[in-house]
Amino acid sequence: MKTSKHIPTGKIKRAGKLIGTGLTVGKNYASHLGSKLLGGDGDESKLNEKNATAIMESLMELRGGGLKIAQMLSMEKSLLPKEYADQFSLAQFSVPPLSIPLVKKTFRKYWGKNPDVIFDTFNYEASFAASIGQVHEATLDGKKLAVKIQYPGVADSIDSDLAVIRPIAYKIMRMSGEEADKYFLEVKRTLIEETDYDLELKNSQEITNACSKLDGYVFPTYYPELSSNRVLTMDWIDGLHLPDFAKSDASQEERNRIGQKIWDLYMYQVGTLQKVHADPHPGNILITEEGKICVLDFGCTKKIPDEFIAPFFELMDPAVLDDDKRFIDLLYKLEILHKDDSEEEREYYINIFHDMLSLILRPFKQESWDFSDQAFFDEITEAGEKVAKETLFSSYSLNRGSQHFIYINRTFFGLYQLMHLIGAEIDVRYGHA
């Protein structure tokens, strides 16, 4: 497997790399526009593919906040041009791990010694590599452990990385204005938390302890004495990652059972704990040999305030779509409608969100929903593309709503994608059991 022998750690070096990528993207746009003016075919898909490839090459080298944003965006396929979605999806599974010399150097920086001095055995070849860090297998006193090491320079460069990547992300997502800045600040705040492994240890122990009483799940034990703000050690859990389970010969009954267990665990976190693992991508979920669910990586954890969760769950009730007064009141509470909106703006946003929710909440109208139905996801994608085109050359923006939406929407759309991946038919209504 290809490995990285060097990661730029200084703010100036990282900013220079991203600025260079931004210039490349800008040149590609200029070349595309010039070609169209001269009678070229103006194939936007070719432009998107060139830009997406250039951006991903840069982000893969740097890791950190920019790559994390790409990973997040890859789960919002209806909001991205296909070429970007395809490239950004690589952030979930195809990040090159650090080379062995760089692993040793990084570990010595954090601990002052090589890992084989601390552990009985330590596999210097990473088992998994992601946007913020990578995981190694180790043993100590007969226990099989997973040791997550953060990439060098990532935590210290979040501000500078995001300052440079923000205009690129805004261009891709067709975002602008104060609403977009509000979402970006929420992303930055969460990324800062995600690079603090002391906080991740605390969140991991808090959520797994609360969920351990639930039947059908298994969670690793975490070891504070073998952890720090840049290294996190926990039990190694053997099992199939969700994409491997999806490819297996598991029966439909088993797929439905697994899907329901995953969904119910997240709904318990959202509705009861009001603190949720907000990164439900396939690489973070294991199915053990006993058929239990294991959720990994509580770095991206979202605490949900009372003033948001109550109207949010109310908006998820399909019956609200038939009650205009109640529906509009919730749009104000969730900051989708603003007091200073014109009558024209108000009507536009009421209609657009009513149409989108009518589609997205369709699974909540029935006792069970078959997420293997590709037509449903095609319809969501087509609706998203239609809205994006409508707002592209207008004064309207879909950057509406509380900043809490960014991770709650990510959680729910991530769950939709997970259910689709394994082809599960489940009951999505909270508290149905």
C-alpha positions in Angstrom: 0.0 0.0 0.0 1.2 3.5 -0.8 2.3 5.4 2.3 3.0 9.1 3.1 6.6 9.9 4.0 5.9 13.5 4.8 3.0 15.7 5.9 3.4 19.5 5.7 3.0 20.7 9.3 3.7 24.4 9.3 0.8 26.8 8.7 2.7 28.6 6.0 3.5 25.4 4.1 0.0 24.0 4.4 -1.6 27.3 3.4 0.8 27.5 0.4 -0.3 24.1 -0.7 -4.0 24.9 -0.5 -3.6 28.3 -2.1 -1.8 26.6 -5.0 -4.7 24.2 -5.3 -7.1 27.2 -5.3 -5.1 28.9 -8.1 -5.2 25.6 -10.1 -9.0 25.5 -9.7 -9.3 29.1 -10.7 -7.2 28.6 -13.8 -9.4 25.6 -14.7 -12.5 27.7 -14.4 -10.9 30.5 -16.5 -9.8 28.0 -19.2 -13.3 26.5 -19.2 -15.0 29.9 -19.6 -12.5 30.8 -22.4 -13.2 27.6 -24.2 -17.0 28.2 -24.1 -16.5 31.8 -25.4 -14.5 30.4 -28.3 -17.2 27.9 -29.2 -15.9 24.9 -27.3 -18.3 22.2 -26.0 -18.2 23.7 -22.4 -18.5 20.2 -20.8 -18.9 21.1 -17.2 -18.3 17.5 -16.1 -14.8 17.6 -17.4 -14.1 20.8 -15.5 -15.6 19.3 -12.3 -13.5 16.2 -12.7 -10.2 18.2 -13.1 -11.0 20.4 -10.1 -12.2 17.6 -7.9 -9.0 15.5 -8.7 -6.7 18.5 -8.0 -8.5 19.3 -4.7 -8.4 15.7 -3.5 -4.7 15.2 -4.3 -3.9 18.3 -2.1 -6.2 17.2 0.7 -4.9 13.7 0.8 -1.4 15.0 1.2 -2.4 17.5 4.0 -5.0 15.4 5.9 -6.9 17.3 8.6 -9.8 19.8 8.4 -10.0 20.0 4.6 -10.1 16.3 4.1 -12.7 15.9 6.9 -14.9 18.4 5.0 -14.5 16.4 1.8 -15.5 13.3 3.7 -18.6 15.1 5.1 -19.5 16.4 1.6 -19.2 13.0 0.1 -22.2 11.9 2.1 -24.3 14.8 0.7 -24.5 13.4 -2.8 -27.6 15.4 -3.7 -25.7 18.7 -3.0 -22.6 18.0 -5.0 -21.8 17.6 -8.7 -21.2 13.8 -9.3 -17.5 14.3 -10.1 -16.9 15.9 -6.7 -19.0 13.3 -4.8 -17.0 10.5 -6.5 -13.6 12.0 -5.6 -14.5 13.1 -2.1 -15.8 9.6 -1.3 -12.2 8.5 -1.4 -11.7 10.3 1.9 -13.7 7.5 3.7 -11.5 4.6 2.7 -8.5 5.5 0.5 -6.3 7.7 2.7 -2.7 6.6 2.4 -1.3 5.8 5.9 1.9 7.3 7.3 5.2 5.5 6.5 6.8 3.5 9.3 9.6 6.1 9.9 6.9 8.9 10.1 4.8 6.8 12.5 7.8 6.4 14.8 8.6 10.1 14.6 5.0 11.1 15.3 4.7 8.8 18.2 8.0 10.0 19.8 6.7 13.6 19.4 3.6 12.7 21.4 5.0 10.2 23.9 8.8 10.8 23.9 9.4 7.2 23.1 8.7 4.6 20.4 5.4 2.6 20.7 7.2 -0.7 21.1 8.6 0.5 24.4 5.1 1.1 25.7 3.3 -1.9 24.2 4.3 -5.6 24.1 3.8 -5.6 20.3 2.9 -2.8 17.9 2.2 -3.1 14.2 3.8 -0.1 12.5 1.6 -0.7 9.4 -1.7 1.1 10.0 -4.9 -1.0 9.9 -7.0 2.0 9.0 -6.2 5.6 7.9 -8.7 8.5 7.9 -8.7 12.3 7.7 -7.5 13.1 11.3 -5.5 10.1 12.3 -4.8 6.4 11.7 -5.2 3.2 13.8 -2.6 0.6 14.6 -3.0 -2.9 16.2 -1.0 -3.5 19.4 -1.0 -5.8 22.4 -0.3 -5.3 26.1 -0.6 -7.8 28.9 -2.5 -10.2 26.7 -5.0 -7.6 25.5 -5.5 -6.8 21.8 -5.6 -3.0 21.4 -6.4 -0.4 18.8 -4.1 2.7 19.0 -5.2 5.8 17.2 -2.5 8.3 16.4 -3.3 11.8 15.2 -1.5 13.1 12.1 1.2 15.7 12.8 0.3 19.4 12.3 -3.5 18.7 12.0 -4.7 20.3 15.3 -2.5 23.4 15.0 -3.6 24.2 11.5 -7.4 24.0 11.6 -7.8 27.8 11.5 -5.4 28.4 8.7 -6.6 25.3 6.7 -10.2 26.2 6.9 -9.5 29.9 6.1 -8.0 28.8 2.8 -10.4 25.9 2.0 -13.5 27.9 2.8 -13.7 29.9 -0.5 -13.1 26.6 -2.5 -15.9 24.8 -0.6 -18.2 27.8 -1.0 -17.6 27.7 -4.8 -18.3 24.0 -5.0 -21.4 24.2 -2.8 -22.6 27.5 -4.3 -22.6 28.9 -0.8 -22.2 32.5 0.3 -23.2 35.0 3.0 -23.6 35.0 6.8 -25.6 31.8 6.8 -22.8 29.9 5.1 -20.3 31.4 7.5 -22.4 30.3 10.4 -22.2 26.7 9.2 -18.5 26.9 8.6 -17.9 28.2 12.2 -19.9 25.1 13.5 -17.7 22.8 11.4 -14.5 24.6 12.7 -15.7 24.2 16.3 -16.4 20.5 15.8 -13.1 19.9 14.1 -11.2 21.6 17.0 -13.0 19.2 19.3 -12.3 16.2 17.1 -8.5 16.8 17.3 -8.7 16.8 21.1 -8.3 13.1 22.0 -8.8 13.9 25.7 -12.3 15.1 24.8 -12.9 12.1 22.5 -11.9 9.8 25.4 -14.4 11.5 27.6 -17.2 11.5 25.0 -16.5 7.8 24.1 -16.7 6.7 27.7 -19.8 8.8 28.4 -21.8 7.6 25.4 -20.7 3.9 25.4 -21.4 3.7 29.2 -24.9 5.0 28.6 -25.5 2.7 25.6 -24.0 -0.4 27.2 -27.3 -1.3 28.9 -28.9 -1.7 25.4 -29.1 -5.2 24.0 -27.3 -6.2 20.9 -24.3 -3.9 21.0 -20.6 -4.1 22.0 -18.3 -1.2 22.8 -14.5 -1.1 23.4 -13.0 -0.3 26.8 -10.9 2.9 26.6 -7.5 3.3 28.4 -6.7 6.8 29.8 -3.3 5.7 31.0 -2.4 4.7 27.4 -3.9 7.8 25.9 -3.2 11.5 25.5 -4.5 14.5 23.6 -3.0 13.1 20.4 -3.1 9.3 21.0 -6.1 7.2 21.9 -6.0 3.6 23.0 -8.9 1.2 23.3 -9.8 -2.5 22.9 -9.5 -4.0 19.5 -12.9 -5.2 18.3 -13.0 -7.9 15.5 -15.8 -7.8 13.0 -17.0 -7.0 9.5 -17.0 -3.4 8.4 -20.4 -2.5 7.1 -19.4 -2.5 3.4 -18.1 -6.1 3.8 -21.3 -7.1 5.6 -23.3 -5.5 2.7 -21.4 -7.7 0.2 -21.8 -10.9 2.3 -24.5 -13.6 1.8 -26.4 -12.4 4.9 -30.1 -13.1 4.7 -32.7 -10.3 4.2 -33.9 -11.0 7.7 -30.4 -10.4 9.1 -29.9 -7.3 7.1 -33.2 -5.9 8.5 -32.2 -6.8 12.0 -28.8 -5.2 11.7 -30.2 -2.1 10.1 -32.9 -1.7 12.8 -30.2 -2.1 15.5 -28.0 0.6 13.9 -31.0 3.0 13.5 -32.3 2.5 17.0 -28.9 3.1 18.5 -28.6 6.5 16.8 -32.2 7.4 17.7 -31.5 6.6 21.3 -28.5 8.9 21.2 -30.4 11.7 19.5 -33.7 11.5 21.3 -32.7 10.3 24.8 -29.0 11.2 25.4 -29.2 14.3 23.2 -25.6 13.6 22.3 -24.9 11.7 19.2 -22.0 10.1 17.2 -22.4 12.4 14.3 -20.1 10.5 11.8 -22.2 7.5 10.7 -20.1 6.5 7.7 -19.6 2.8 6.9 -16.0 2.6 8.2 -17.1 3.4 11.7 -19.5 0.5 12.1 -18.5 -3.2 12.7 -20.7 -6.3 12.8 -19.2 -8.9 15.2 -19.2 -12.7 14.6 -22.0 -12.8 17.2 -24.1 -10.4 15.2 -23.6 -7.4 17.6 -23.1 -3.8 16.5 -20.0 -1.9 17.3 -19.8 1.8 16.6 -16.3 3.3 16.6 -14.7 6.7 16.6 -16.6 9.2 18.8 -14.4 12.1 17.8 -17.2 13.8 16.0 -19.9 14.0 18.7 -22.7 16.5 18.7 -24.5 17.7 21.8 -28.0 18.7 20.9 -29.7 21.6 22.9 -33.3 21.4 24.1 -34.3 24.4 22.1 -33.4 22.6 18.9 -34.3 18.9 19.5 -37.9 19.5 20.4 -38.9 21.4 17.2 -36.7 19.2 15.1 -38.5 16.0 16.2 -41.8 17.8 15.7 -40.8 18.7 12.2 -40.0 15.0 11.5 -43.6 14.1 12.1 -45.2 13.8 8.6 -48.5 15.1 10.0 -46.9 18.5 10.4 -46.9 18.9 6.6 -50.7 19.0 6.6 -50.9 21.7 9.3 -49.7 25.0 7.7 -49.7 27.1 10.9 -47.7 24.4 12.8 -45.3 23.9 9.9 -44.6 27.6 9.5 -44.1 28.1 13.3 -41.5 25.3 13.3 -39.7 26.8 10.4 -39.3 30.0 12.4 -38.2 28.1 15.5 -35.5 26.3 13.5 -34.3 29.5 11.8 -35.3 28.4 8.4 -37.6 31.4 8.1 -36.4 34.8 9.3 -38.5 37.6 10.8 -37.2 40.1 8.2 -38.0 37.8 5.2 -40.1 39.5 2.5 -43.4 37.9 1.6 -41.9 36.5 -1.6 -38.9 35.0 0.3 -41.3 33.6 2.9 -43.4 31.9 0.3 -40.4 30.5 -1.5 -38.8 28.9 1.5 -42.1 27.5 2.8 -42.8 25.8 -0.5 -39.3 24.5 -1.1 -38.9 23.0 2.4 -42.4 21.6 2.3 -41.6 19.8 -1.0 -38.2 18.5 0.3 -39.6 17.3 3.6 -42.5 15.6 1.9 -39.9 13.5 0.1 -37.4 13.0 2.9 -40.1 12.1 5.5 -41.7 9.5 3.3 -40.2 6.6 5.3 -41.7 8.0 8.5 -45.3 7.6 7.2 -45.2 3.8 7.2 -44.5 1.1 9.8 -41.5 0.0 7.7 -39.5 1.3 4.8 -37.4 -0.6 2.3 -34.1 1.4 1.9 -32.9 -0.9 -0.9 -35.3 1.1 -3.2 -32.9 3.0 -5.5 -35.7 5.0 -7.0 -36.2 6.8 -3.6 -32.6 7.9 -3.5 -32.6 8.9 -7.2 -35.7 11.0 -6.4 -33.8 12.8 -3.5 -30.8 13.4 -5.7 -32.9 14.8 -8.6 -34.8 17.1 -6.1 -31.6 18.4 -4.7 -30.1 19.0 -8.1 -33.3 20.8 -9.2 -33.2 23.1 -6.2 -29.5 23.8 -6.6 -30.1 24.9 -10.2 -33.0 27.1 -9.2 -30.9 28.9 -6.6 -27.7 29.1 -8.7 -28.6 32.3 -10.5 -31.1 33.7 -8.0 -30.9 35.7 -4.8 -32.3 32.8 -2.8 -30.0 30.6 -0.8 -30.6 27.2 0.8 -28.1 28.1 3.6 -31.0 28.4 6.0 -31.6 27.0 9.5 -29.9 26.6 12.8 -26.2 25.7 12.8 -27.2 22.5 14.6 -28.7 21.2 11.3 -25.3 20.6 9.8 -24.4 17.6 12.0 -27.9 16.4 12.7 -28.7 16.3 9.0 -25.4 14.6 8.4 -26.4 12.0 11.0 -29.8 11.3 9.4 -28.6 11.3 5.8 -25.7 9.2 6.8 -28.1 6.7 8.3 -30.2 6.7 5.2 -27.1 5.8 3.2 -26.1 3.1 5.6 -29.6 1.5 5.4 -29.4 1.7 1.6 -25.9 0.1 1.6 -27.1 -3.0 3.4 -30.5 -3.0 1.8 -32.4 -3.0 5.1 -36.2 -2.6 5.6 -36.8 -1.0 9.0 -39.1 1.1 11.1 -37.6 4.6 11.4 -40.0 6.1 13.9 -38.4 7.0 17.2 -39.6 4.9 20.1 -41.5 2.4 18.0 -40.1 -0.6 19.9 
